[in-house]
Amino acid sequence: MGLKADLVATSLTDAARAAFSRNETLIKRLARIDQVTEGPAPKGSIAVTAEGAAYAIPLQGLIDIAEEKSRLQKALDKLAKEISGLKRRLDNPNFARSAPEAVVMEAQSNLEARQEEAEKIRAALARLADLG
């Protein structure tokens, strides 16, 4: 049957509570949920939102924390190299002067996208640090 997760309802409107109650069996089967409780989000959980509701899924026991940290750190290291290269390119006066404006704008856009991705990975690593 496989691994099932627990679900913690952290916030439910009356309408969301009624909708969940009507569909609980189906939701639990499709989402592979073992147990549903209400309360604050446990430390080291991910947040899931739906209309009128917020849930938390505790990750403890669902993923190999060390392996996931390692994978994320490798991705962050790769992004750091890409960010560094893009910054060097954009800081080079010859590039800014000789490259077409579209190429410079694309490099700037790529830099911003990589920086946003790096921030998300750092946030994920911080959440995983809560788990161990």
Stockholm file with secondary structure:
# STOCKHOLM 1.0

chainA/1-132         MGLKADLVATSLTDAARAAFSRNETLIKRLARIDQVTEGPAPKGSIAVTAEGAAYAIPLQGLIDIAEEKSRLQKALDKLAKEISGLKRRLDNPNFARSAPEAVVMEAQSNLEARQEEAEKIRAALARLADLG
#=GR chainA/1-132 SS CCCCEEEEEEEECHHHHHHHHHHHHHHHHHHTEEEEEESSCCTTEEEEEETTEEEEEECTTTSCHHHHHHHHHHHHHHHHHHHHHHHHHHHCHHHHHHSCHHHHHHHHHHHHHHHHHHHHHHHHHHHHHHHC
#=GC SS_cons         CCCCEEEEEEEECHHHHHHHHHHHHHHHHHHTEEEEEESSCCTTEEEEEETTEEEEEECTTTSCHHHHHHHHHHHHHHHHHHHHHHHHHHHCHHHHHHSCHHHHHHHHHHHHHHHHHHHHHHHHHHHHHHHC
//
